[in-house]
Amino acid sequence: MAPFGAAPSGPSRPWPFWTTWRRPWAAGSSGACWGPGALAPGRPPGFSSARRALQVRERQGGSSVEQLIRGGGPAIPKGLGASPRGEATPNELGLTPPAWPIFLLVAATLALALLSILIGAGSVGPAQALAFLLGRPEAVENSYVHMVITTLRLPRTLAALVVGGALGTAGVLMQSVTRNPLAETGLLGVNAGAALGVVLGLTLAAHTGRSASSLAWAFGGALVASLLVLAVAATGRVGASPLRLVLAGSALGATFRGLTSYLLVTNADVYEEYRFWMLGTVAAVPLERVLEMLPAVAAGLLLALLMVKPLSALFLGDDVARALGHRPGLVRAVVSLAVTLLTAAAVAMAGPISFLGLIAPHLARALAGPRLGQQIGLSLVAGAGILLAADILSRVIIRPHEAPVSVLLAYIGAPLLILIARSKRMLILHGPGGQNR
């Protein structure tokens, strides 16, 4: 039997690129390697707990899981690593991504934010908008230019940044906690549930005369949708497999959208106000609405950052997470709360926008590698940049009209979804011990 930490014998199992990396690293004659086999072999007979298994691995010269979660590399013979203790550094193992792709992503997002203010479907061109931003008197004193920039384009740009960042972060959290590369708030029906909650609250407010908080109703709808999708997908012997989650989310999402359409059609006032919102757009989002949703987005992002280390441990399995002092049930609950907060705020602002939470996390993983903390940060930036780019394109392709931004994102997200669904390697996720999840 192969020693703990050695590559398992027999046919190799596929390992998805977004969950970890595959970089074999010889460690003497024992054949120990750095890869999925080093983290997720079957526990040999005689190991009574995950903690004892980790202790044995450390005595054999390997890295503890605490070091792996922090991003440290496995121990190698002295003289090969750059550290004084003979351990491979993150740079040597390929754990630290190069800085230039991250810099380019951040710079591109900032440039897109500037372009979003300069470019529009109306008569105010980039030259006039730039003159206004530079404070030139002829542009600042023009009431029409002032209204377009401060009332329309600036709030729209801020809304795209907030909504894109929220949905990108929610996507990477959902994919990590469900171990499902297809998990996304739009595909799993969470967006549709939040939209149904908003419309239901507005309909009740129209009949009762009481004002309704769109954020509270969106939060309730998103939470109910998440629980229903997980409950439906988990029925049967197979459990909540990636494809079952997507199928359950698609079915329930269609049901939620049908109920939302019925409520809109039967209430003319609500329909006139929210028919374009239902398509998913950041156009005409007032600055007050953006500021109202910022606390919910900030709370969701804070929870996401606090869950980086527990969620990284949870991905190695519940036993390992408990051995490291984490409570798997509590971790999943807090991550679900963060996803619900981010999704509810985004839907309350811009309506149900799908595929953004699918595109941004995969782009972030391509740049950040396996480190969850960097994945979350880059998913936030990538989500904001992608939504800004789609929104700018929606203003210029059918001038003087605008296309719904959700339609443009679907043209990008649908082929990516098909690519992931057709790749068997992408759909097979293994937990500790190699079990299919």
Contacts in CASP RR format, 6 or more apart in sequence:
PFRMAT RR
TARGET T0000
AUTHOR 0000-0000-0000
METHOD contacts of the structure
MODEL  1
MAPFGAAPSGPSRPWPFWTTWRRPWAAGSSGACWGPGALAPGRPPGFSSA
RRALQVRERQGGSSVEQLIRGGGPAIPKGLGASPRGEATPNELGLTPPAW
PIFLLVAATLALALLSILIGAGSVGPAQALAFLLGRPEAVENSYVHMVIT
TLRLPRTLAALVVGGALGTAGVLMQSVTRNPLAETGLLGVNAGAALGVVL
GLTLAAHTGRSASSLAWAFGGALVASLLVLAVAATGRVGASPLRLVLAGS
ALGATFRGLTSYLLVTNADVYEEYRFWMLGTVAAVPLERVLEMLPAVAAG
LLLALLMVKPLSALFLGDDVARALGHRPGLVRAVVSLAVTLLTAAAVAMA
GPISFLGLIAPHLARALAGPRLGQQIGLSLVAGAGILLAADILSRVIIRP
HEAPVSVLLAYIGAPLLILIARSKRMLILHGPGGQNR
1 44 0 8 1.000
2 8 0 8 1.000
2 9 0 8 1.000
2 41 0 8 1.000
3 30 0 8 1.000
3 32 0 8 1.000
3 60 0 8 1.000
4 41 0 8 1.000
4 43 0 8 1.000
4 44 0 8 1.000
4 47 0 8 1.000
4 53 0 8 1.000
4 56 0 8 1.000
4 57 0 8 1.000
4 60 0 8 1.000
5 32 0 8 1.000
5 33 0 8 1.000
5 37 0 8 1.000
5 38 0 8 1.000
5 41 0 8 1.000
5 57 0 8 1.000
5 60 0 8 1.000
5 62 0 8 1.000
6 30 0 8 1.000
6 31 0 8 1.000
6 32 0 8 1.000
6 33 0 8 1.000
6 37 0 8 1.000
6 38 0 8 1.000
6 41 0 8 1.000
7 24 0 8 1.000
7 31 0 8 1.000
7 32 0 8 1.000
7 33 0 8 1.000
7 35 0 8 1.000
7 37 0 8 1.000
7 38 0 8 1.000
8 37 0 8 1.000
8 41 0 8 1.000
8 42 0 8 1.000
13 36 0 8 1.000
13 428 0 8 1.000
13 430 0 8 1.000
13 434 0 8 1.000
14 424 0 8 1.000
14 425 0 8 1.000
14 428 0 8 1.000
15 22 0 8 1.000
15 35 0 8 1.000
15 36 0 8 1.000
15 430 0 8 1.000
16 181 0 8 1.000
16 425 0 8 1.000
16 426 0 8 1.000
16 428 0 8 1.000
16 429 0 8 1.000
17 365 0 8 1.000
17 426 0 8 1.000
18 175 0 8 1.000
18 181 0 8 1.000
18 361 0 8 1.000
18 362 0 8 1.000
18 365 0 8 1.000
19 179 0 8 1.000
19 315 0 8 1.000
19 370 0 8 1.000
19 429 0 8 1.000
20 35 0 8 1.000
20 36 0 8 1.000
20 39 0 8 1.000
20 370 0 8 1.000
21 35 0 8 1.000
21 94 0 8 1.000
21 95 0 8 1.000
21 369 0 8 1.000
21 370 0 8 1.000
22 35 0 8 1.000
22 36 0 8 1.000
23 34 0 8 1.000
23 35 0 8 1.000
23 93 0 8 1.000
23 94 0 8 1.000
24 33 0 8 1.000
24 34 0 8 1.000
24 35 0 8 1.000
25 32 0 8 1.000
25 33 0 8 1.000
25 34 0 8 1.000
25 35 0 8 1.000
25 74 0 8 1.000
25 76 0 8 1.000
25 88 0 8 1.000
25 93 0 8 1.000
26 32 0 8 1.000
26 33 0 8 1.000
26 76 0 8 1.000
27 33 0 8 1.000
27 61 0 8 1.000
27 62 0 8 1.000
27 74 0 8 1.000
27 75 0 8 1.000
27 76 0 8 1.000
27 77 0 8 1.000
28 77 0 8 1.000
30 60 0 8 1.000
32 38 0 8 1.000
32 60 0 8 1.000
32 61 0 8 1.000
32 62 0 8 1.000
32 74 0 8 1.000
34 73 0 8 1.000
34 74 0 8 1.000
34 88 0 8 1.000
34 93 0 8 1.000
36 430 0 8 1.000
38 74 0 8 1.000
39 65 0 8 1.000
39 68 0 8 1.000
39 316 0 8 1.000
39 432 0 8 1.000
40 316 0 8 1.000
40 430 0 8 1.000
40 431 0 8 1.000
40 432 0 8 1.000
40 433 0 8 1.000
40 434 0 8 1.000
41 433 0 8 1.000
42 432 0 8 1.000
42 433 0 8 1.000
42 434 0 8 1.000
43 50 0 8 1.000
43 53 0 8 1.000
43 432 0 8 1.000
43 433 0 8 1.000
47 53 0 8 1.000
47 56 0 8 1.000
49 319 0 8 1.000
49 323 0 8 1.000
50 319 0 8 1.000
50 320 0 8 1.000
50 322 0 8 1.000
50 323 0 8 1.000
50 432 0 8 1.000
51 323 0 8 1.000
54 64 0 8 1.000
54 65 0 8 1.000
54 320 0 8 1.000
54 323 0 8 1.000
57 63 0 8 1.000
57 64 0 8 1.000
58 64 0 8 1.000
61 75 0 8 1.000
62 74 0 8 1.000
62 75 0 8 1.000
63 72 0 8 1.000
63 73 0 8 1.000
63 74 0 8 1.000
63 75 0 8 1.000
63 87 0 8 1.000
65 313 0 8 1.000
65 316 0 8 1.000
65 320 0 8 1.000
65 323 0 8 1.000
65 324 0 8 1.000
66 324 0 8 1.000
67 73 0 8 1.000
68 74 0 8 1.000
69 309 0 8 1.000
69 312 0 8 1.000
69 313 0 8 1.000
69 324 0 8 1.000
71 90 0 8 1.000
71 95 0 8 1.000
71 371 0 8 1.000
72 87 0 8 1.000
72 89 0 8 1.000
72 90 0 8 1.000
72 93 0 8 1.000
72 95 0 8 1.000
73 87 0 8 1.000
73 88 0 8 1.000
73 89 0 8 1.000
73 90 0 8 1.000
73 93 0 8 1.000
73 95 0 8 1.000
74 87 0 8 1.000
74 88 0 8 1.000
74 93 0 8 1.000
75 85 0 8 1.000
75 86 0 8 1.000
75 87 0 8 1.000
75 88 0 8 1.000
76 86 0 8 1.000
76 87 0 8 1.000
76 88 0 8 1.000
77 86 0 8 1.000
78 85 0 8 1.000
78 86 0 8 1.000
79 86 0 8 1.000
80 86 0 8 1.000
80 88 0 8 1.000
81 87 0 8 1.000
81 88 0 8 1.000
81 89 0 8 1.000
81 92 0 8 1.000
82 88 0 8 1.000
82 89 0 8 1.000
82 91 0 8 1.000
82 92 0 8 1.000
83 89 0 8 1.000
90 96 0 8 1.000
95 369 0 8 1.000
95 370 0 8 1.000
95 371 0 8 1.000
97 367 0 8 1.000
97 368 0 8 1.000
97 369 0 8 1.000
97 374 0 8 1.000
101 367 0 8 1.000
102 367 0 8 1.000
102 368 0 8 1.000
102 378 0 8 1.000
105 367 0 8 1.000
105 378 0 8 1.000
105 381 0 8 1.000
105 382 0 8 1.000
106 381 0 8 1.000
108 385 0 8 1.000
109 381 0 8 1.000
109 382 0 8 1.000
109 384 0 8 1.000
109 385 0 8 1.000
109 388 0 8 1.000
112 385 0 8 1.000
112 388 0 8 1.000
112 389 0 8 1.000
112 392 0 8 1.000
113 157 0 8 1.000
113 161 0 8 1.000
113 388 0 8 1.000
115 388 0 8 1.000
115 392 0 8 1.000
116 153 0 8 1.000
116 156 0 8 1.000
116 157 0 8 1.000
116 160 0 8 1.000
116 388 0 8 1.000
116 391 0 8 1.000
116 392 0 8 1.000
117 129 0 8 1.000
117 133 0 8 1.000
117 149 0 8 1.000
117 153 0 8 1.000
117 154 0 8 1.000
117 157 0 8 1.000
118 125 0 8 1.000
118 126 0 8 1.000
118 129 0 8 1.000
118 130 0 8 1.000
119 125 0 8 1.000
119 126 0 8 1.000
119 129 0 8 1.000
119 392 0 8 1.000
119 395 0 8 1.000
119 396 0 8 1.000
120 153 0 8 1.000
120 395 0 8 1.000
120 396 0 8 1.000
121 395 0 8 1.000
121 396 0 8 1.000
121 399 0 8 1.000
121 400 0 8 1.000
121 401 0 8 1.000
121 402 0 8 1.000
122 148 0 8 1.000
122 399 0 8 1.000
122 400 0 8 1.000
124 144 0 8 1.000
124 145 0 8 1.000
124 148 0 8 1.000
124 149 0 8 1.000
128 139 0 8 1.000
128 142 0 8 1.000
128 145 0 8 1.000
129 139 0 8 1.000
129 145 0 8 1.000
129 148 0 8 1.000
129 149 0 8 1.000
129 153 0 8 1.000
131 138 0 8 1.000
131 139 0 8 1.000
132 139 0 8 1.000
132 140 0 8 1.000
132 142 0 8 1.000
132 145 0 8 1.000
132 146 0 8 1.000
132 149 0 8 1.000
133 149 0 8 1.000
139 145 0 8 1.000
140 146 0 8 1.000
152 284 0 8 1.000
154 287 0 8 1.000
155 285 0 8 1.000
155 286 0 8 1.000
155 287 0 8 1.000
155 290 0 8 1.000
156 282 0 8 1.000
156 283 0 8 1.000
156 284 0 8 1.000
156 285 0 8 1.000
156 391 0 8 1.000
157 388 0 8 1.000
158 287 0 8 1.000
158 290 0 8 1.000
159 282 0 8 1.000
159 285 0 8 1.000
159 289 0 8 1.000
159 290 0 8 1.000
159 349 0 8 1.000
159 350 0 8 1.000
160 282 0 8 1.000
160 384 0 8 1.000
160 385 0 8 1.000
160 387 0 8 1.000
160 388 0 8 1.000
160 391 0 8 1.000
161 384 0 8 1.000
161 385 0 8 1.000
161 387 0 8 1.000
161 388 0 8 1.000
162 290 0 8 1.000
162 293 0 8 1.000
162 294 0 8 1.000
162 297 0 8 1.000
162 345 0 8 1.000
162 346 0 8 1.000
162 349 0 8 1.000
162 384 0 8 1.000
163 282 0 8 1.000
163 346 0 8 1.000
163 349 0 8 1.000
163 350 0 8 1.000
163 353 0 8 1.000
163 387 0 8 1.000
164 346 0 8 1.000
164 356 0 8 1.000
164 360 0 8 1.000
164 380 0 8 1.000
164 383 0 8 1.000
164 384 0 8 1.000
164 385 0 8 1.000
164 386 0 8 1.000
164 387 0 8 1.000
165 297 0 8 1.000
165 360 0 8 1.000
165 379 0 8 1.000
165 380 0 8 1.000
165 381 0 8 1.000
165 383 0 8 1.000
165 384 0 8 1.000
165 387 0 8 1.000
166 297 0 8 1.000
166 301 0 8 1.000
166 342 0 8 1.000
166 343 0 8 1.000
166 345 0 8 1.000
166 346 0 8 1.000
167 185 0 8 1.000
167 342 0 8 1.000
167 343 0 8 1.000
167 346 0 8 1.000
167 353 0 8 1.000
167 356 0 8 1.000
167 357 0 8 1.000
167 360 0 8 1.000
167 383 0 8 1.000
167 387 0 8 1.000
168 356 0 8 1.000
168 357 0 8 1.000
168 360 0 8 1.000
168 361 0 8 1.000
168 379 0 8 1.000
168 380 0 8 1.000
168 382 0 8 1.000
168 383 0 8 1.000
169 300 0 8 1.000
169 301 0 8 1.000
169 304 0 8 1.000
169 338 0 8 1.000
169 342 0 8 1.000
169 376 0 8 1.000
169 377 0 8 1.000
169 379 0 8 1.000
169 380 0 8 1.000
170 185 0 8 1.000
170 338 0 8 1.000
170 339 0 8 1.000
170 342 0 8 1.000
170 343 0 8 1.000
170 346 0 8 1.000
170 357 0 8 1.000
171 183 0 8 1.000
171 184 0 8 1.000
171 185 0 8 1.000
171 339 0 8 1.000
171 357 0 8 1.000
171 358 0 8 1.000
171 360 0 8 1.000
171 361 0 8 1.000
171 379 0 8 1.000
172 357 0 8 1.000
172 360 0 8 1.000
172 361 0 8 1.000
172 364 0 8 1.000
172 372 0 8 1.000
172 375 0 8 1.000
172 376 0 8 1.000
172 379 0 8 1.000
173 304 0 8 1.000
173 307 0 8 1.000
173 311 0 8 1.000
173 335 0 8 1.000
173 338 0 8 1.000
173 339 0 8 1.000
173 342 0 8 1.000
173 376 0 8 1.000
174 180 0 8 1.000
174 183 0 8 1.000
174 184 0 8 1.000
174 185 0 8 1.000
174 188 0 8 1.000
174 339 0 8 1.000
174 357 0 8 1.000
175 181 0 8 1.000
175 183 0 8 1.000
175 184 0 8 1.000
175 361 0 8 1.000
176 311 0 8 1.000
176 315 0 8 1.000
176 335 0 8 1.000
176 372 0 8 1.000
176 375 0 8 1.000
177 311 0 8 1.000
177 314 0 8 1.000
177 331 0 8 1.000
177 332 0 8 1.000
177 335 0 8 1.000
177 336 0 8 1.000
177 339 0 8 1.000
178 240 0 8 1.000
178 242 0 8 1.000
178 245 0 8 1.000
179 315 0 8 1.000
179 429 0 8 1.000
179 431 0 8 1.000
179 437 0 8 1.000
180 242 0 8 1.000
180 245 0 8 1.000
180 429 0 8 1.000
181 242 0 8 1.000
181 362 0 8 1.000
181 420 0 8 1.000
181 426 0 8 1.000
181 427 0 8 1.000
181 429 0 8 1.000
182 242 0 8 1.000
182 243 0 8 1.000
182 245 0 8 1.000
182 246 0 8 1.000
182 358 0 8 1.000
182 417 0 8 1.000
182 420 0 8 1.000
182 421 0 8 1.000
182 427 0 8 1.000
183 242 0 8 1.000
183 245 0 8 1.000
184 354 0 8 1.000
184 355 0 8 1.000
184 356 0 8 1.000
184 357 0 8 1.000
184 358 0 8 1.000
185 191 0 8 1.000
185 222 0 8 1.000
185 339 0 8 1.000
185 343 0 8 1.000
185 354 0 8 1.000
185 357 0 8 1.000
186 192 0 8 1.000
186 352 0 8 1.000
186 353 0 8 1.000
186 354 0 8 1.000
186 355 0 8 1.000
186 357 0 8 1.000
187 246 0 8 1.000
187 249 0 8 1.000
187 250 0 8 1.000
187 354 0 8 1.000
187 355 0 8 1.000
187 358 0 8 1.000
187 417 0 8 1.000
188 225 0 8 1.000
188 226 0 8 1.000
188 229 0 8 1.000
188 245 0 8 1.000
188 246 0 8 1.000
188 248 0 8 1.000
188 249 0 8 1.000
189 225 0 8 1.000
189 229 0 8 1.000
189 249 0 8 1.000
189 250 0 8 1.000
189 252 0 8 1.000
189 253 0 8 1.000
189 256 0 8 1.000
190 222 0 8 1.000
190 225 0 8 1.000
190 226 0 8 1.000
190 229 0 8 1.000
190 339 0 8 1.000
190 340 0 8 1.000
190 343 0 8 1.000
191 222 0 8 1.000
191 343 0 8 1.000
191 347 0 8 1.000
191 351 0 8 1.000
191 352 0 8 1.000
191 353 0 8 1.000
191 354 0 8 1.000
192 225 0 8 1.000
192 252 0 8 1.000
192 253 0 8 1.000
192 254 0 8 1.000
192 256 0 8 1.000
192 257 0 8 1.000
192 260 0 8 1.000
192 352 0 8 1.000
193 221 0 8 1.000
193 222 0 8 1.000
193 224 0 8 1.000
193 225 0 8 1.000
193 253 0 8 1.000
193 256 0 8 1.000
194 218 0 8 1.000
194 219 0 8 1.000
194 220 0 8 1.000
194 221 0 8 1.000
194 222 0 8 1.000
194 225 0 8 1.000
194 343 0 8 1.000
194 344 0 8 1.000
194 347 0 8 1.000
194 348 0 8 1.000
194 352 0 8 1.000
195 218 0 8 1.000
195 256 0 8 1.000
195 257 0 8 1.000
195 260 0 8 1.000
195 278 0 8 1.000
195 347 0 8 1.000
195 351 0 8 1.000
195 352 0 8 1.000
196 221 0 8 1.000
196 225 0 8 1.000
196 256 0 8 1.000
196 257 0 8 1.000
196 259 0 8 1.000
196 260 0 8 1.000
196 263 0 8 1.000
197 217 0 8 1.000
197 218 0 8 1.000
197 220 0 8 1.000
197 221 0 8 1.000
198 214 0 8 1.000
198 217 0 8 1.000
198 218 0 8 1.000
198 274 0 8 1.000
198 347 0 8 1.000
198 348 0 8 1.000
198 351 0 8 1.000
199 260 0 8 1.000
199 263 0 8 1.000
199 264 0 8 1.000
199 270 0 8 1.000
199 274 0 8 1.000
199 278 0 8 1.000
200 217 0 8 1.000
200 263 0 8 1.000
201 212 0 8 1.000
201 214 0 8 1.000
201 217 0 8 1.000
202 212 0 8 1.000
202 214 0 8 1.000
202 217 0 8 1.000
202 267 0 8 1.000
202 270 0 8 1.000
202 273 0 8 1.000
202 274 0 8 1.000
203 263 0 8 1.000
203 267 0 8 1.000
203 270 0 8 1.000
204 210 0 8 1.000
204 212 0 8 1.000
205 211 0 8 1.000
205 212 0 8 1.000
206 267 0 8 1.000
206 269 0 8 1.000
206 270 0 8 1.000
214 348 0 8 1.000
215 292 0 8 1.000
215 293 0 8 1.000
215 296 0 8 1.000
215 344 0 8 1.000
215 345 0 8 1.000
215 348 0 8 1.000
218 343 0 8 1.000
218 344 0 8 1.000
218 345 0 8 1.000
218 347 0 8 1.000
218 348 0 8 1.000
219 296 0 8 1.000
219 340 0 8 1.000
219 341 0 8 1.000
219 344 0 8 1.000
220 340 0 8 1.000
220 344 0 8 1.000
221 344 0 8 1.000
222 340 0 8 1.000
222 343 0 8 1.000
222 344 0 8 1.000
222 347 0 8 1.000
223 340 0 8 1.000
225 252 0 8 1.000
225 253 0 8 1.000
225 256 0 8 1.000
226 336 0 8 1.000
226 339 0 8 1.000
226 340 0 8 1.000
228 252 0 8 1.000
229 245 0 8 1.000
229 248 0 8 1.000
229 249 0 8 1.000
229 252 0 8 1.000
230 240 0 8 1.000
230 245 0 8 1.000
232 248 0 8 1.000
232 249 0 8 1.000
232 251 0 8 1.000
232 252 0 8 1.000
233 239 0 8 1.000
233 240 0 8 1.000
233 241 0 8 1.000
233 244 0 8 1.000
233 245 0 8 1.000
233 247 0 8 1.000
233 248 0 8 1.000
233 249 0 8 1.000
234 240 0 8 1.000
238 244 0 8 1.000
241 436 0 8 1.000
241 437 0 8 1.000
242 427 0 8 1.000
242 429 0 8 1.000
243 421 0 8 1.000
243 427 0 8 1.000
260 278 0 8 1.000
261 278 0 8 1.000
263 270 0 8 1.000
264 270 0 8 1.000
264 271 0 8 1.000
264 274 0 8 1.000
264 275 0 8 1.000
264 278 0 8 1.000
265 271 0 8 1.000
276 283 0 8 1.000
276 284 0 8 1.000
276 404 0 8 1.000
277 350 0 8 1.000
277 351 0 8 1.000
278 351 0 8 1.000
278 352 0 8 1.000
279 351 0 8 1.000
279 404 0 8 1.000
279 406 0 8 1.000
279 407 0 8 1.000
280 350 0 8 1.000
280 351 0 8 1.000
280 352 0 8 1.000
280 353 0 8 1.000
280 404 0 8 1.000
280 405 0 8 1.000
280 406 0 8 1.000
281 350 0 8 1.000
281 351 0 8 1.000
281 394 0 8 1.000
281 402 0 8 1.000
281 404 0 8 1.000
281 405 0 8 1.000
281 406 0 8 1.000
282 349 0 8 1.000
282 350 0 8 1.000
282 387 0 8 1.000
282 391 0 8 1.000
282 405 0 8 1.000
283 391 0 8 1.000
283 402 0 8 1.000
285 349 0 8 1.000
285 350 0 8 1.000
289 348 0 8 1.000
289 349 0 8 1.000
290 349 0 8 1.000
293 345 0 8 1.000
293 346 0 8 1.000
293 348 0 8 1.000
293 349 0 8 1.000
296 341 0 8 1.000
296 342 0 8 1.000
296 344 0 8 1.000
296 345 0 8 1.000
297 341 0 8 1.000
297 342 0 8 1.000
297 345 0 8 1.000
297 346 0 8 1.000
299 338 0 8 1.000
299 341 0 8 1.000
300 337 0 8 1.000
300 338 0 8 1.000
300 341 0 8 1.000
300 342 0 8 1.000
301 338 0 8 1.000
301 342 0 8 1.000
301 380 0 8 1.000
303 334 0 8 1.000
303 335 0 8 1.000
303 337 0 8 1.000
303 338 0 8 1.000
303 341 0 8 1.000
304 335 0 8 1.000
304 338 0 8 1.000
304 342 0 8 1.000
304 376 0 8 1.000
305 373 0 8 1.000
305 376 0 8 1.000
306 334 0 8 1.000
307 331 0 8 1.000
307 334 0 8 1.000
307 335 0 8 1.000
307 338 0 8 1.000
308 372 0 8 1.000
308 373 0 8 1.000
308 376 0 8 1.000
310 321 0 8 1.000
310 326 0 8 1.000
310 331 0 8 1.000
311 331 0 8 1.000
311 335 0 8 1.000
311 372 0 8 1.000
312 372 0 8 1.000
313 320 0 8 1.000
313 321 0 8 1.000
313 324 0 8 1.000
313 326 0 8 1.000
314 321 0 8 1.000
314 326 0 8 1.000
314 328 0 8 1.000
314 331 0 8 1.000
314 332 0 8 1.000
315 372 0 8 1.000
316 431 0 8 1.000
316 432 0 8 1.000
317 328 0 8 1.000
317 431 0 8 1.000
317 432 0 8 1.000
318 328 0 8 1.000
319 432 0 8 1.000
320 432 0 8 1.000
321 327 0 8 1.000
321 328 0 8 1.000
321 331 0 8 1.000
322 328 0 8 1.000
346 353 0 8 1.000
347 353 0 8 1.000
352 406 0 8 1.000
353 387 0 8 1.000
353 405 0 8 1.000
353 406 0 8 1.000
353 409 0 8 1.000
354 406 0 8 1.000
354 409 0 8 1.000
354 410 0 8 1.000
355 406 0 8 1.000
355 409 0 8 1.000
355 410 0 8 1.000
355 412 0 8 1.000
355 413 0 8 1.000
355 414 0 8 1.000
355 416 0 8 1.000
355 417 0 8 1.000
356 383 0 8 1.000
356 386 0 8 1.000
356 387 0 8 1.000
356 409 0 8 1.000
357 379 0 8 1.000
357 383 0 8 1.000
358 413 0 8 1.000
358 416 0 8 1.000
358 417 0 8 1.000
359 382 0 8 1.000
359 383 0 8 1.000
359 386 0 8 1.000
359 409 0 8 1.000
359 412 0 8 1.000
359 413 0 8 1.000
359 416 0 8 1.000
360 379 0 8 1.000
360 382 0 8 1.000
360 383 0 8 1.000
360 386 0 8 1.000
361 375 0 8 1.000
361 379 0 8 1.000
362 416 0 8 1.000
363 378 0 8 1.000
363 379 0 8 1.000
363 382 0 8 1.000
363 386 0 8 1.000
364 374 0 8 1.000
364 375 0 8 1.000
364 376 0 8 1.000
364 377 0 8 1.000
364 378 0 8 1.000
364 379 0 8 1.000
364 382 0 8 1.000
365 375 0 8 1.000
367 378 0 8 1.000
368 374 0 8 1.000
368 375 0 8 1.000
368 377 0 8 1.000
368 378 0 8 1.000
369 375 0 8 1.000
386 409 0 8 1.000
386 412 0 8 1.000
387 405 0 8 1.000
387 409 0 8 1.000
390 405 0 8 1.000
390 408 0 8 1.000
390 409 0 8 1.000
390 412 0 8 1.000
391 405 0 8 1.000
393 403 0 8 1.000
393 408 0 8 1.000
394 402 0 8 1.000
394 403 0 8 1.000
394 404 0 8 1.000
394 405 0 8 1.000
394 407 0 8 1.000
394 408 0 8 1.000
395 402 0 8 1.000
397 403 0 8 1.000
420 426 0 8 1.000
420 427 0 8 1.000
421 427 0 8 1.000
428 436 0 8 1.000
429 436 0 8 1.000
429 437 0 8 1.000
430 436 0 8 1.000
430 437 0 8 1.000
431 437 0 8 1.000
END
